[in-house]
């Protein structure tokens, strides 16, 4: 794994779960870390200097890389028309501002690692997919395609662009895992819907290391699936969590859980919980990236 010793790295959206972990790892490696933030939150101690967006483009001068993770949480609130518009704008506006700032520099950073999501593939069946899969249709594929297109504009400036299609990030202190595990902890665990839908995930440690490798290695370019090599089904995920927590899994009929999830979260139920895809990190594997947590049992053993 390449080191970032002495390099200036700018992280947009660096106060969230992934950004905080990334900033801390970069700091440990001796990098000079700068975090772009709207000022809502500040990162943990030792996780970079915080800057306002008005500091662009000056902040980018001398930077080796930009990592853009800016964007409001997809599943934080129900999807209304206004919420959908806010989710799209929270991704497009920062990305476009970064590309515009890059264009104002005589010597822009060599690489832009821009977050995207496996939601670009839409809801698929049991057949595994990789980076060659065409985008799907619907709100999530549309938002991801527009996000990636905005980032790709930096290529015209001679910047290497990595479109990081991130799966469900598993971590101890936040993200999806505590929410997914909570019903199981409360003795109410069951598979959702058919339980056969794909759950493509990645351990936070592997995600951070993959970003670091993508910064350092010029072979990483274009679409890059940030998922573990062994995605699982929703039923397998639930069973593995139950095993770790010593809880039962109840055989609730799929139509009941399907109806309950739709009632609770509305439109996002199908793309976020009841549908899914088995997304494989073919490019990262081909480039020799060493996943520490390739399968779900090992990841949950570490995190739970």
C-alpha positions, 0 to 999 in steps of 0.5 A: 500500500502506497504511503502519502508521506509529505503530500497535501491531500484535500478531502471534500465532505471529510467530516462524515464517516468515511472522510473522518476515517480517511483523514485520520489514516492520511494523517498517520501516514504523514500527509498534510490533510485539508478538509473542505466543510460547510461548517456543520461538523468538525472532524475528530482531533488529528484528522486534518485542517478544516476549511470553508468552500470559499477557500477554493481554488487557493486551497488546491494549490500544491495538492497531490490529490482531491477526494470528493465525498460530499453529499447528503445521506441517501437514506437519512430521510424519506424521498419527497420531490424536495428531498430528491432535489436536495440529494442531487444538488448536494452532490452536483454542486460541490463536484462542479465547484471542485472542477471549476477550481481545478480549471483555475490552476496552472498545475492542478492536482494529478488525481480526483477520487470522486465518490459515486455508488453502486446504486448506479447499477440499479436493482438486478437479479442474482447475476454478479456484475462488475464495472462493465455493467451498464447503468440501470434506470431510476432515481439512484442510477440517474443521480449517480450518472449525473454525479460521475459526469460532473466529475469526469469533466476534470479529465479535460484538465489533465486530471486522472479521475477515479469514479468510486462506486461505493457499496454499503460501508460497514463500520462500528460507530456509524453508517448502515451496520448499527441500524441493520443490526438493531432489530436483530439485537432486539430479538426481531431479526428476519430477512427482508422481502424474499431475502435473496436480494444482493447486499454489496458491502465493504468494510471501512478499513478496506474502503479507506485503503482502496482510496489510498491505493487509488490516489497512489497508483495511476493504473486506477482510473475510471469506474471502480467498484468499492465493494468486497469480493464476496457480496451476500444476500440479505438473508445471509447478512441477517443470519450472520449478524444473528450468529455474532449477536447470539440472537434468533432469526424469525421466519417471517413471510416475505410479503409481511416484511415487504409491506412493513418496509414500504410503510416505514420508508416509502419509495426508497424501500425497493432500491435501498432494502428490498432490491439489490445487486451482487457487485464485484470489484473486478478492477481492484482485484485485477490490480492486486488490491489486498482486501483484508475483509473479503467475506461477510463473516470475517467483517462482522467478527471484526465489527460486532 
